Amino acid sequence: MSDNIPKLKDYMVSEKVGFLLEDPLDTLPGYYRPWQDIAKNIGSFIEARTVVEKVEEMPYLEQFDSNWSKDEVTKRKERCLAYVFLTFIGSAYIWQQGGSDKTSKERVMPIPEQLAVPWHTISKDLGFKPVPCMASVALNNYQVVKEKDKPISIENLEVICTVPCARWFFLVTIQVEVDAVSGIQAILRGKRAVLDGDDDKLKEAIHGITDSIVKIKKTSQKMSKGLTGDEFYNKVRPFLAGYGPGTNIPKGIVFKGVSETPLEAIGGSAAQSSTIQCFDAALGITHNEKPQAYLDKVREYMPPEHRNFIKALWKEPSIRDYVKRSENEELKQRYKNAVETLLDFRKLHYGLVRSYILKPAGIISRSGAEVTASPSVGEAKEEEGTGGQRIVGKGNFLEDIEGTTEAAMNDV
């Protein structure tokens, strides 16, 4: 068996912060400060309903190499930060223009050149989409602001950009990525143990994966400490929405100066996190055709290097295949514990979806019972997540992946 174990540095995965950008910047070169000045105050402009005015006043800034740092690492960090700024400005502009009040269903929405061209150009250069996603709200949107010599945690983190009521949501999301670091490292140790035929080291590695998922679950349970369901549904969720069929802008958006053909994009979704897909790959958990097609689709919204890392993890050596062939009952139990822990997390996530989307939308009652509710013609589908996946009814996306995760636990 060849050594197909990926190296983190080849996929822009940090040994320190995982899929987060290591040591991100919070300030752009002077030429691009107009973007920064708007983005860092976007919450105030949203509440004052002056985002459109601010964008109309924004100058058209050229994308010349001379305007960026000469050092390639610094330049990439600058462009990642610019992507964050432009995405916050762009999404706020879209929803102030009508994307949040369902008035845009009969028209294509245009974005002016001074915003559209740099947003689209920088997104494309980085391999991102011009829409809110994990890369804009979490991976590149944080700073360690105090006690920098200590492990990263919510207590010493701060976001660079936020919108009303979203700060805690973003911080928890960022912390989840930090919690995943030890699990990512354990995955690679596990694949190495499979190559070496070392059951003891594989048991230790699988325990490391389990421990990481436990940390992720504990962090996710903190969401209610700083965010209510109504706040998320009414203030945060509209900012994360996409544009195109199934949204409040079903005809899409024209990026002036880029193309007159309307563009479409799905909104931000937890499924866009590379972390959980990595655990699926490491544990060999396969899903049914329709959910898997959606998970494959959202990889397009991950940084290209991270989506390639997930593909690399699916290659041999396989932890699951090794465990299934093994007669080591303790090893099999460790594997089952890891999958069960991932299943527990998925159940927790479904509970969060019910609390933060389905209950505020009136699709289920405050007591948890499902009620009949459907959107008016042309309105965004509340039965769907911000990424477009069905999240209500028997056999919905979340229930389906819970079922296949449980099946993987029982079939070893």
C-alpha positions in Angstrom: 0.0 0.0 0.0 1.5 3.4 -1.0 1.9 6.2 1.5 -1.1 8.4 0.6 -1.1 10.2 4.0 -1.6 13.9 3.3 0.7 16.6 4.7 -1.2 19.5 6.3 1.0 22.2 4.8 0.3 21.0 1.3 -3.4 21.8 1.8 -3.1 25.1 3.7 -4.2 23.4 6.9 -2.4 24.8 10.0 -1.0 22.6 12.8 -2.0 25.4 15.2 -5.5 26.5 14.0 -6.5 23.9 11.5 -8.7 25.2 8.7 -8.6 28.8 10.1 -6.1 31.2 8.4 -3.1 31.3 10.7 -2.3 34.8 12.0 -4.8 36.7 9.8 -4.6 40.4 9.2 -7.1 42.9 10.3 -5.9 45.9 8.3 -5.6 46.4 4.6 -3.0 48.5 2.7 -3.9 52.2 2.7 -5.3 52.2 -0.9 -8.0 49.7 0.1 -9.0 51.4 3.4 -12.4 52.6 2.0 -13.5 48.9 2.0 -12.2 48.5 5.5 -13.9 51.6 6.9 -17.3 50.4 5.6 -16.9 46.8 6.6 -15.7 47.3 10.1 -18.8 49.5 10.8 -21.3 47.5 8.7 -23.4 46.6 11.7 -24.1 50.3 12.4 -24.8 51.0 8.8 -27.3 48.1 8.6 -29.1 49.4 11.7 -29.1 53.0 10.3 -30.1 51.6 6.8 -27.3 53.5 5.1 -25.5 50.6 3.5 -26.6 51.5 0.0 -25.6 55.1 0.4 -22.1 54.0 1.7 -21.6 51.7 -1.3 -22.7 54.4 -3.7 -20.1 56.7 -2.2 -17.4 53.9 -2.3 -14.6 54.6 -4.9 -13.7 52.1 -7.7 -10.4 50.6 -6.6 -8.1 49.0 -9.1 -6.6 45.5 -8.6 -3.0 46.3 -9.5 -0.3 44.2 -8.0 1.5 47.3 -6.8 -1.4 48.0 -4.4 -0.8 44.8 -2.5 2.2 43.6 -0.5 5.1 42.1 -2.5 5.5 39.2 0.0 3.2 36.4 -1.4 2.1 35.1 2.1 1.2 38.6 3.2 -0.5 39.4 -0.1 -2.7 36.3 0.2 -3.7 37.3 3.8 -4.5 40.8 2.5 -6.7 39.4 -0.2 -8.4 37.0 2.3 -9.2 40.0 4.5 -10.4 42.0 1.5 -12.7 39.1 0.7 -14.1 39.3 4.2 -14.7 43.0 4.0 -16.3 42.9 0.5 -18.6 39.9 1.4 -19.9 41.7 4.5 -20.5 44.9 2.5 -22.0 42.9 -0.5 -24.4 40.9 1.6 -25.5 43.9 3.6 -26.1 45.8 0.4 -28.1 43.0 -1.1 -30.4 42.7 1.9 -30.9 46.4 2.4 -31.8 46.6 -1.3 -34.8 44.3 -0.7 -33.4 40.8 -0.4 -34.7 40.5 3.2 -38.2 41.7 2.6 -39.2 39.5 -0.3 -39.6 42.4 -2.8 -37.0 41.2 -5.2 -38.6 38.1 -6.6 -39.7 39.6 -9.9 -36.4 41.2 -10.9 -32.7 40.6 -11.2 -30.8 42.6 -8.6 -27.7 44.5 -9.8 -24.6 45.3 -7.7 -22.7 48.4 -8.8 -19.2 48.1 -10.3 -17.3 49.6 -7.4 -18.4 46.6 -5.3 -19.2 43.9 -7.9 -15.8 43.9 -9.7 -13.4 43.6 -6.7 -15.8 41.3 -4.8 -16.1 38.9 -7.8 -12.4 39.2 -8.8 -10.9 38.6 -5.4 -13.4 35.7 -4.7 -12.5 34.0 -8.0 -8.7 34.5 -7.4 -9.0 32.8 -4.0 -11.3 30.1 -5.2 -14.2 31.4 -3.2 -17.7 32.5 -4.2 -19.0 36.0 -3.7 -21.5 35.1 -1.0 -21.3 34.6 2.8 -19.7 31.3 3.6 -17.3 29.8 6.2 -14.3 31.5 4.7 -15.8 35.0 5.1 -17.6 34.7 8.5 -15.1 32.4 10.3 -11.9 31.2 8.7 -10.5 34.6 7.8 -12.6 36.7 10.2 -10.9 36.5 13.6 -8.2 37.9 15.7 -6.6 36.7 18.9 -6.9 39.8 21.0 -5.5 38.9 24.5 -3.4 36.3 26.2 -1.8 35.3 22.9 0.5 32.9 24.6 -2.4 30.8 25.7 -4.5 28.3 23.7 -7.1 30.0 21.4 -10.6 30.1 22.9 -13.7 32.2 22.8 -12.3 34.1 25.8 -9.4 35.5 23.8 -11.0 35.7 20.3 -12.7 38.6 18.6 -14.3 38.8 15.1 -13.1 41.4 12.6 -16.5 42.0 11.1 -20.0 41.3 12.3 -23.6 42.2 11.7 -26.3 42.8 14.3 -26.7 39.8 16.8 -24.1 37.7 14.9 -20.9 38.2 16.9 -21.5 35.2 19.3 -22.6 33.0 16.4 -19.4 33.7 14.6 -17.2 33.2 17.7 -18.7 29.8 18.4 -18.2 28.8 14.8 -14.6 29.9 14.9 -14.0 28.0 18.2 -15.4 24.8 16.6 -12.7 25.0 14.0 -10.1 25.4 16.8 -11.6 22.3 18.6 -11.1 20.3 15.4 -7.4 20.7 15.2 -6.5 17.8 17.5 -9.0 15.6 15.6 -7.4 16.5 12.2 -4.0 15.6 13.6 -5.4 12.3 15.1 -6.8 11.4 11.7 -3.4 11.5 10.1 -1.9 9.5 13.0 -4.7 7.0 12.5 -3.9 6.5 8.8 -0.2 6.1 9.6 -1.1 3.5 12.2 -3.1 1.6 9.6 -0.1 1.6 7.2 2.1 0.3 10.0 -0.5 -2.2 11.2 -0.2 -0.8 14.7 -3.5 -1.5 16.6 -2.4 0.4 19.8 -1.5 3.6 17.9 -4.7 3.3 15.9 -6.8 3.0 19.1 -5.0 6.1 20.5 -5.7 8.0 17.2 -9.4 7.1 17.1 -9.7 8.2 20.8 -8.2 11.5 19.7 -10.8 11.9 17.0 -13.5 11.1 19.5 -12.1 13.7 22.0 -12.1 16.4 19.3 -15.7 15.8 18.4 -16.6 15.9 22.1 -15.0 19.3 22.3 -16.9 20.5 19.2 -20.1 19.3 20.8 -19.5 21.2 24.0 -18.6 24.4 22.2 -21.8 24.1 20.0 -23.9 23.8 23.2 -22.7 27.3 24.2 -24.6 28.9 21.3 -27.6 29.7 23.5 -25.5 31.7 25.9 -25.2 34.5 23.5 -27.9 34.1 20.8 -31.6 33.5 20.8 -33.6 31.7 18.1 -35.4 34.9 17.1 -32.2 36.9 16.9 -30.6 34.3 14.6 -33.7 33.9 12.4 -34.6 37.5 12.0 -31.1 39.2 12.1 -28.4 36.7 11.3 -30.0 34.3 8.9 -30.9 36.8 6.2 -27.3 38.0 6.1 -26.2 34.4 5.4 -28.7 33.7 2.6 -27.7 33.2 -1.0 -29.3 34.3 -4.3 -31.0 32.4 -7.1 -33.8 29.8 -7.1 -35.2 29.1 -3.7 -34.2 32.4 -2.2 -35.8 35.9 -2.0 -33.8 36.8 -5.1 -34.8 33.8 -7.3 -33.7 35.5 -10.6 -30.1 36.0 -9.3 -27.7 39.0 -9.1 -25.9 40.8 -11.9 -22.4 41.9 -11.0 -22.0 45.1 -13.0 -18.7 45.3 -14.8 -18.3 41.5 -14.6 -21.2 40.0 -16.6 -24.8 40.9 -17.5 -25.7 37.2 -16.9 -27.2 36.8 -13.4 -25.2 34.7 -11.0 -26.5 32.3 -8.4 -25.0 31.0 -5.1 -26.2 29.1 -2.1 -26.0 30.7 1.3 -23.8 30.0 4.2 -24.2 26.6 5.8 -22.6 24.6 8.6 -22.1 21.9 5.9 -19.5 24.2 4.4 -17.2 23.5 7.3 -14.4 21.2 6.1 -14.2 19.8 9.6 -17.2 17.4 9.7 -16.6 16.2 6.2 -13.1 15.3 7.3 -14.4 13.2 10.1 -16.8 11.4 7.7 -13.8 10.7 5.4 -11.6 9.6 8.2 -14.2 7.2 9.6 -15.4 6.1 6.2 -19.0 7.2 6.6 -20.8 7.3 3.3 -24.2 8.9 2.8 -27.1 8.3 0.5 -27.0 9.7 -3.0 -29.0 12.9 -2.5 -27.4 14.1 0.8 -24.0 13.2 -0.6 -24.7 15.2 -3.7 -25.4 18.2 -1.5 -22.3 17.7 0.6 -20.2 17.5 -2.6 -21.9 20.7 -3.9 -21.0 22.7 -0.7 -17.4 21.7 -1.1 -17.3 24.3 -3.9 -17.8 26.9 -1.2 -14.7 25.7 0.8 -11.2 27.0 0.1 -9.9 24.9 -2.8 -7.0 23.5 -0.8 -9.4 22.3 2.0 -11.7 20.5 -0.4 -8.7 18.8 -1.9 -7.7 17.7 1.7 -11.0 16.0 2.1 -10.6 14.2 -1.2 -7.1 13.1 0.0 -8.5 11.7 3.3 -10.9 9.5 1.3 -8.0 7.7 -0.3 -6.3 4.6 1.1 -5.3 3.7 3.8 -8.8 3.4 5.2 -9.3 3.4 9.0 -12.8 1.9 8.6 -11.7 -0.9 6.3 -8.8 -1.8 8.6 -11.2 -1.9 11.6 -13.7 -4.0 9.8 -11.1 -6.6 8.9 -9.6 -6.6 12.4 -10.5 -9.2 15.1 -9.5 -6.7 17.8 -12.7 -6.1 19.7 -11.3 -3.1 21.7 -10.3 -1.5 18.4 -13.8 -2.0 17.0 -15.3 -0.5 20.1 -13.1 2.5 19.9 -14.2 3.0 16.3 -17.9 2.6 17.3 -17.5 5.1 20.1 -16.0 7.7 17.6 -18.9 7.2 15.1 -21.5 7.4 18.0 -19.9 10.6 19.2 -20.2 12.1 15.6 -23.8 10.9 15.6 -24.5 12.6 18.9 -23.0 15.8 17.4 -25.3 15.5 14.4 -28.3 15.1 16.7 -27.2 18.2 18.6 -26.9 20.2 15.4 -30.4 19.1 14.3 -31.6 20.4 17.7 -30.0 23.7 17.0 -31.6 23.9 13.6 -35.0 23.3 15.2 -34.4 26.0 17.8 -32.8 28.6 15.5 -34.8 28.1 12.3 -37.8 25.9 12.5 -39.3 27.3 15.8 -38.9 31.0 14.9 -40.3 30.2 11.4 -43.4 28.6 13.0 -42.7 25.3 11.2 -42.6 23.6 14.5 -44.3 24.9 17.7 -42.4 26.1 20.7 -43.1 22.7 22.3 -41.4 21.0 19.4 -44.4 19.6 17.5 -44.3 20.0 13.7 -47.1 22.2 12.2 -48.1 22.7 8.6 -46.4 25.7 7.1 -45.2 26.6 3.7 -43.9 29.8 2.1 -45.9 31.9 -0.2 -45.1 31.6 -3.9 -41.8 33.2 -4.7 -40.6 33.5 -1.1 -37.6 31.8 0.3 -38.3 28.3 1.5 -38.2 28.2 5.3 -38.2 24.4 5.1 -34.7 24.7 3.7 -31.4 25.7 5.4 -29.5 28.7 4.2 -27.6 26.3 2.0 -30.7 25.1 0.3 -31.0 21.7 1.9 -34.4 20.4 3.1 -34.5 20.4 6.9 -38.1 19.5 7.6 -40.3 16.4 7.2 -39.5 12.7 7.2 -36.2 11.8 5.6 -34.9 15.4 5.4 -31.2 16.0 4.9 -30.3 16.1 8.6 -32.3 13.0 9.5 -30.8 11.2 6.5 -27.2 11.8 7.4 -28.0 10.8 11.0 -29.3 7.5 9.7 -26.2 6.7 7.6 -23.9 7.7 10.4 -25.8 5.3 12.7 -25.6 2.6 10.1 -21.8 3.0 9.9 -21.6 2.6 13.6 -23.5 -0.7 13.6 -21.8 -2.2 10.6 -18.2 -3.0 11.7 
